Amino acid sequence: MDVALSEGALMRLMGWTDRSMLDLYGKDLQVEPAFEARCRRGNVY
């Protein structure tokens, strides 16, 4: 199930008091889709 939460709601839910953890996990979540897109496209070199 894919549920969209606002940044503030996610921070409250996880007990985070500043954006540092949100930024850290956000960057980590961007890596997988980029890797999958590259795999679908194949090697370009």
ZIWOUR-V498860 format. One record per pair of residues at least 12 apart in sequence whose ideal C-beta (glycine too) atoms are under 7 Angstrom apart, sorted by the first residue. I is the first residue (numbers start at 1). J is the second residue. Records with the same first field share a line. If there is no record, write none. Layout:
# ZIWOUR-V498860
I = J, J
This chain:
# ZIWOUR-V498860
7 = 22
10 = 22
